[in-house]
Amino acid sequence: MAPELLEAILHQKKMSMNRRDWIKNAAIAGGSLTLPSLMRAQAQPTAKKSGIGDSTYDFINLSINENQWGPSPKAIKAMEEKVRFAYEYPGVPFQKLRSEIAERSGVEADQVLVGAGSSDILMSTSYVFGKDNSSIVCSDPTFGDLIRWSKRHGTEIISIPWSEERKPDLPKILASIREDTGLIYICNPENPTGTFLEKEALKDFCREASKKCPVFVDEAYIDFAADAESLTMMELVREGLPIIVCRTFSKAHGLGGMRIGYAVTSPEIAKQIGENYVSGVVGGSSHVSLEGARAAYADEEWISYVREQTKKVRDDFMSFCDSIGQEYIPSHTTFMLLPVKKDSKMIADTLYAATKIKISPRMIHGQNYLRISMGNPAQMDLLKTGLRLVLS
Ligand SMILES: Cc1ncc(COP(=O)(O)O)c(C=O)c1O
């Protein structure tokens, strides 16, 4: 970015310039966007189709991979209707959701763990398989929750740097399994890259690796792929291998705030984790959340809608990156990772100061990156204008 531009933006921040004025200036500086579209970005920070209101943030949050399309209108209705049953413990909807997941996954209900977000399951798994002087093998970078918790109770983390393609290096991960390894953590699609591993390669890997210890496959973002069901490792669970496939309602289903996730695994592993996890029947998710998740699970039309909208936004953003000569890692999810030439934190801070858009700066193996969640088109218009300035 030209130093005078950075100075001007920082000066504007100091002067507490209001965003409407900045947007006008940015539109002029960016040249390619119309003022009305930017005004819409300001007025409508979130998608309206599902009937949800504007965001509760006082900024635009493109840093934690929330689904800007929100939950299915049917899920909203189900949650509203169930509020009056809030006095009941959530046993009934818990068991119903569990059975519905089991049926669709082709397993028995005792192979399904439902938790307060998949974080709940990640944490419980780290306690079961990551203690007693054991080690966990994972790719680096990857999603950090299970790794962080495992470290806290003394587990050694064997992190294998990503491959040249910036994907988990499966052969090296396999070769790094030790006698004391209690678990392998693979995130597919990967966070923060948004890349998929080739299905057969991952299947072969899971078959081999699971001879030594359980493999946890975090499929939090799999619903964003059109062929999600053909990419999942669920069939290995059905074959009886010690694989834990973990999913969440926080992403494509737009229920991040309701805290529901689940895992499908062997009956033995489900029992082991089940005895140690926080949720159980009454400990974790609420009645309302569970009913929302049930309705969201049934509404496949909404998931298709979210998937299509996200793809449109992602494709458009990739074209934008091409147009400004910005490298990116092609993604199958609701976020993208961009290698950048300057300090990523400085870029993110400047963008925030200028647009109130929050993105996630990263330093990976000595290289600066930005991880950006896909917003709705209006948010993305504002983002593109900001990036055009801060990346130049
Ligand atoms: C890969 C991955 N797994 C799991 C989670 C946890 O999600 P939740 O606890 O909302 O289900 C996230 C959240 O961002 C994620 O990116």
The ligand as a Tripos MOL2 file, in Angstrom:
@<TRIPOS>MOLECULE
LIG
   16    16     1     0     0
SMALL
NO_CHARGES

@<TRIPOS>ATOM
      1 C1        -12.4750  -27.1060   11.9180 C.3       1 LIG1
      2 C2        -13.3360  -26.7090   13.0490 C.ar      1 LIG1
      3 N1        -13.7790  -27.6590   13.8850 N.ar      1 LIG1
      4 C3        -14.5400  -27.3700   14.9320 C.ar      1 LIG1
      5 C4        -14.9220  -26.0750   15.1990 C.ar      1 LIG1
      6 C5        -15.7300  -25.8120   16.4260 C.3       1 LIG1
      7 O1        -16.9800  -25.4070   16.1170 O.3       1 LIG1
      8 P1        -18.2160  -25.5310   17.1100 P.3       1 LIG1
      9 O2        -17.7030  -25.7380   18.4770 O.co2     1 LIG1
     10 O3        -18.9480  -24.2700   16.9520 O.co2     1 LIG1
     11 O4        -18.9910  -26.7180   16.6220 O.co2     1 LIG1
     12 C6        -14.5120  -25.0430   14.3540 C.ar      1 LIG1
     13 C7        -14.8900  -23.6540   14.6300 C.2       1 LIG1
     14 O5        -14.5350  -22.7150   13.9880 O.2       1 LIG1
     15 C8        -13.6920  -25.3700   13.2520 C.ar      1 LIG1
     16 O6        -13.2270  -24.4360   12.4330 O.3       1 LIG1
@<TRIPOS>BOND
     1     1     2 1
     2     2     3 ar
     3     2    15 ar
     4     3     4 ar
     5     4     5 ar
     6     5     6 1
     7     5    12 ar
     8     6     7 1
     9     7     8 1
    10     8     9 2
    11     8    10 1
    12     8    11 1
    13    12    13 1
    14    12    15 ar
    15    13    14 2
    16    15    16 1
@<TRIPOS>SUBSTRUCTURE
     1 LIG1         1 GROUP 0 **** ****
